Amino acid sequence: MPQGRTLGGGSSVNGMIYIRGQAEDYEEWKKAGCTQWGWDDVLPVFKRSECNRRLNTTLHGNDGPLVVSDNTHCH
């Protein structure tokens, strides 16, 4: 884990990451009563919001406002 040993401390070391939960997690929410939160319910929303040109599959979108790319910088 990177440590912020500089002026500003840990807040000087920042990174952004995009990750979704596992399909099973959303299905558990649905079983718990959140009927609109199953995997089949949230996947279309993820796809509409995502612009992921590298993973152009049935599970990822490629023209949404949230640009997702590989990390090109070392921390």
N, C-alpha and C positions, 0 to 999 in steps of 0.2 A: 504494500500500500504506500503510495507516495506521501511524503511528509512535507508540509510547507515550512521549510527552514529558511525563511526570508522575511523581509519587511512585509507585514500583512498576515504572516502565518499561514494556516491552512486555507484561508479564503483566497490566497494567491494561486493555489493549484486548483483549477477548475476543469471539468470535463463534462460533456453532455453525452447522454446515452439514451437510446430509444429501445425499449423492450416491452413486449406484451406478456401478459400472464399466460399460463398454460390453458389449453382448452378445458381441461378437467376442472380448473379453478372456477371458470365461468359457469360450468354446468353445476358445480356445487352451489354457487350463488342462486342459480335458477331453482334448484331443489329446495333451497332454504326460503323460497318465497319471492325472490326477485325475478319474476317471470319474464321480463324483457332483457335479462342479462345473460342468457345462455350464449354459448359460443356462436351458434348460427345467427343469433340476434346482433352480436357485437362485431362479428367479422366484416360485414358490409360497411360499417362505420369506420373501422380501421382502414379498410381498403380505400374508401373515399378520401380519407384524410392524408394518406401516405403517398409520397413520391419517391419510390424506391426503384431506381433503374437497374440496379444490379440483380435484385431478386424479383424479376418479372414473372411471377407464378400466379396460380389461382389464389394464393394466400396473401398476396401483396398488391397494393395499388401502385400506379406509376404516373399519376397526374394530379395528385392532391397537393395541398399547400404545405404539408410537413415534409421537407426534404430529408431523406434518410440516406446516409452514405457511410462508407467505411472510415475508420479513424486513420487520418494521415499524419497525425502529430504525436510524438512521444511526450509523456508527462514525466 
